């Protein structure tokens, strides 16, 4: 509990809890749950503070054998550990967060791979996904390289997202508009089998 209080006092995760971030993750949960294999073994790439892992386990804990959160940012993983600690303790621990580069991490054995951060990394991670694994990818049409977006690998449309990550079976492909009056963007999500 002290880790979580310290994390909150430092202001950790404020951007991660923005309206668009939370609504995107809820959208993902609502749509991936119907396609999950029994006892899913999940890797969440670019997990940031791993609010997604927390949400998945809070919603339907019995659907998951294990969830692994990967992020290259040490401070983000510290925050993820603070947020997710209730799922990391004891013999029935279902979640682990690690500091790792998604483009070089071997994901053998993970039958579900989720990446909601493809605009922030190279596409090399996709080659490490097991054939036939369930894959869920989110991106947006934001192309701003500056704070707070830090987009290095933009994705201008859902069609370009589908071309970048060819799947053998498509289960879901949709666009969600986030309109905040003075600014707006489209969020894309695809789900399918590699």
C-alpha positions as CSV (number, residue, x, y, z in Angstrom):
1,X,0.0,0.0,0.0
2,X,2.9,2.4,0.7
3,X,4.2,1.9,-2.9
4,X,0.7,2.9,-4.2
5,X,0.5,6.0,-2.0
6,X,4.0,7.1,-2.9
7,X,3.2,6.6,-6.6
8,X,0.0,8.7,-6.3
9,X,1.7,11.5,-4.4
10,X,4.4,11.7,-7.1
11,X,1.6,12.2,-9.7
12,X,2.3,9.0,-11.4
13,X,-0.1,7.9,-14.2
14,X,-2.1,11.0,-14.6
15,X,-2.0,10.9,-18.4
16,X,-2.7,7.2,-18.2
17,X,-6.0,7.9,-16.5
18,X,-7.2,10.4,-19.1
19,X,-10.7,10.0,-20.6
20,X,-9.4,8.7,-23.9
21,X,-7.0,6.2,-22.3
22,X,-9.6,4.7,-20.0
23,X,-12.4,4.6,-22.6
24,X,-10.0,2.9,-25.1
25,X,-9.1,0.3,-22.6
26,X,-12.8,-0.4,-21.7
27,X,-13.6,-0.6,-25.4
28,X,-10.8,-3.2,-25.7
29,X,-12.0,-5.2,-22.7
30,X,-15.6,-5.3,-24.1
31,X,-14.5,-6.6,-27.4
32,X,-11.6,-9.0,-26.6
33,X,-13.4,-10.9,-23.8
34,X,-15.7,-12.7,-26.3
35,X,-12.7,-14.0,-28.3
36,X,-10.3,-15.1,-25.4
37,X,-9.2,-18.7,-25.2
38,X,-9.8,-20.6,-21.9
39,X,-7.1,-19.7,-19.3
40,X,-5.6,-17.0,-21.5
41,X,-1.9,-16.3,-21.1
42,X,-1.6,-12.7,-22.1
43,X,1.3,-10.4,-22.9
44,X,0.5,-6.6,-22.9
45,X,3.3,-4.8,-24.8
46,X,4.0,-1.2,-23.9
47,X,1.8,-1.7,-20.8
48,X,2.8,1.7,-19.3
49,X,1.2,1.6,-15.8
50,X,-0.7,-1.6,-16.8
51,X,-4.1,-0.3,-16.1
52,X,-5.2,-2.6,-18.8
53,X,-4.0,-5.7,-17.0
54,X,-5.7,-4.4,-13.8
55,X,-8.9,-3.8,-15.7
56,X,-8.9,-7.2,-17.4
57,X,-8.4,-9.0,-14.1
58,X,-10.9,-6.8,-12.2
59,X,-13.6,-7.5,-14.8
60,X,-13.2,-11.3,-15.3
61,X,-10.3,-12.7,-13.3
62,X,-11.3,-16.4,-14.0
63,X,-10.6,-15.9,-17.7
64,X,-6.9,-15.5,-17.3
65,X,-4.2,-17.9,-16.3
66,X,-1.5,-15.1,-16.4
67,X,-1.0,-11.6,-17.6
68,X,2.5,-10.2,-18.3
69,X,3.0,-6.5,-18.7
70,X,6.1,-5.3,-20.6
71,X,7.4,-1.7,-20.8
72,X,10.9,-0.3,-21.3
73,X,10.3,2.5,-18.8
74,X,11.4,1.7,-15.3
75,X,9.2,4.3,-13.6
76,X,6.1,3.1,-15.5
77,X,6.8,-0.5,-14.3
78,X,7.2,0.8,-10.7
79,X,3.8,2.4,-11.1
80,X,2.3,-0.7,-12.7
81,X,3.6,-2.8,-9.8
82,X,1.9,-0.4,-7.3
83,X,-1.4,-0.4,-9.2
84,X,-1.5,-4.1,-9.8
85,X,0.0,-5.4,-6.5
86,X,-3.3,-7.1,-5.5
87,X,-2.9,-9.5,-8.4
88,X,0.8,-10.1,-7.9
89,X,0.8,-11.4,-4.3
90,X,0.5,-15.0,-3.1
91,X,0.2,-18.4,-4.6
92,X,-2.6,-17.3,-6.9
93,X,-0.7,-14.3,-8.4
94,X,-1.9,-13.8,-12.0
95,X,0.1,-10.8,-13.1
96,X,3.7,-9.8,-13.5
97,X,5.2,-6.6,-14.9
98,X,8.8,-6.5,-16.3
99,X,11.1,-3.9,-17.8
100,X,11.7,-5.1,-21.3
101,X,11.9,-4.1,-24.9
102,X,8.9,-5.5,-26.7
103,X,10.8,-5.7,-30.0
104,X,13.2,-8.2,-28.6
105,X,11.2,-10.0,-26.0
106,X,10.3,-13.6,-26.9
107,X,6.6,-14.2,-26.3
108,X,6.5,-17.9,-26.8
109,X,3.6,-19.5,-24.9
110,X,1.5,-16.3,-24.8
111,X,-1.7,-17.2,-26.6
112,X,-3.0,-13.6,-26.4
113,X,-0.8,-10.5,-27.3
114,X,-2.1,-7.0,-26.8
115,X,-0.3,-3.9,-28.0
116,X,-2.1,-0.5,-27.6
117,X,1.2,1.4,-28.1
118,X,2.2,0.6,-31.7
119,X,2.6,4.3,-32.5
120,X,5.4,4.5,-30.0
121,X,7.6,1.5,-31.1
122,X,8.9,-0.3,-34.1
123,X,6.9,-3.2,-35.7
124,X,9.6,-5.8,-34.8
125,X,7.5,-7.2,-31.9
126,X,5.0,-8.7,-34.3
127,X,7.5,-11.2,-35.6
128,X,7.9,-12.5,-32.0
129,X,4.2,-13.4,-31.7
130,X,3.3,-17.1,-31.9
131,X,1.4,-18.3,-34.9
132,X,-2.4,-18.5,-34.2
133,X,-2.1,-16.3,-31.1
134,X,-5.0,-13.9,-30.6
135,X,-3.7,-10.4,-31.3
136,X,-5.3,-7.1,-30.3
137,X,-3.8,-3.9,-31.5
138,X,-4.9,-0.3,-31.0
139,X,-3.5,2.9,-32.5
140,X,-4.7,6.3,-33.5
141,X,-4.4,8.9,-36.3
142,X,-2.4,11.2,-34.0
143,X,1.0,11.9,-35.5
144,X,2.5,14.4,-33.0
145,X,6.0,13.6,-32.0
146,X,6.0,16.2,-29.1
147,X,4.8,15.8,-25.5
148,X,2.4,14.3,-24.5
149,X,1.9,12.2,-27.6
150,X,5.5,11.2,-28.5
151,X,4.4,9.4,-31.7
152,X,7.3,7.9,-33.6
153,X,5.5,5.3,-35.8
154,X,2.2,6.9,-36.8
155,X,-0.8,5.1,-38.2
156,X,-3.1,7.4,-40.4
157,X,-6.0,4.9,-40.9
158,X,-7.4,1.6,-39.8
159,X,-6.6,0.3,-43.2
160,X,-2.9,1.1,-42.7
161,X,-3.0,-0.6,-39.3
162,X,-4.4,-3.7,-40.9
163,X,-1.7,-3.6,-43.7
164,X,1.1,-3.2,-41.1
165,X,-0.1,-6.2,-39.1
166,X,-1.5,-8.9,-41.4
167,X,-3.6,-11.4,-39.5
168,X,-4.7,-14.8,-40.9
169,X,-8.2,-14.4,-39.4
170,X,-10.0,-11.0,-38.7
171,X,-12.4,-11.0,-35.8
172,X,-12.8,-7.2,-35.2
173,X,-11.8,-3.9,-36.9
174,X,-13.4,-0.6,-35.9
175,X,-12.7,3.1,-35.4
176,X,-13.8,5.1,-32.4
177,X,-13.9,8.9,-32.5
178,X,-12.8,10.8,-29.4
179,X,-14.1,14.4,-29.9
180,X,-13.2,16.9,-27.3
181,X,-14.5,20.0,-29.1
182,X,-11.3,21.9,-29.8
183,X,-9.4,18.6,-30.5
184,X,-10.4,15.1,-31.7
185,X,-8.8,12.0,-32.9
186,X,-9.7,8.5,-34.1
187,X,-8.7,5.4,-32.2
188,X,-8.4,2.2,-34.2
189,X,-8.7,-1.4,-32.9
190,X,-8.1,-4.7,-34.7
191,X,-8.5,-8.2,-33.2
192,X,-7.6,-11.4,-34.9
193,X,-5.4,-14.4,-35.2
194,X,-1.8,-14.2,-36.4
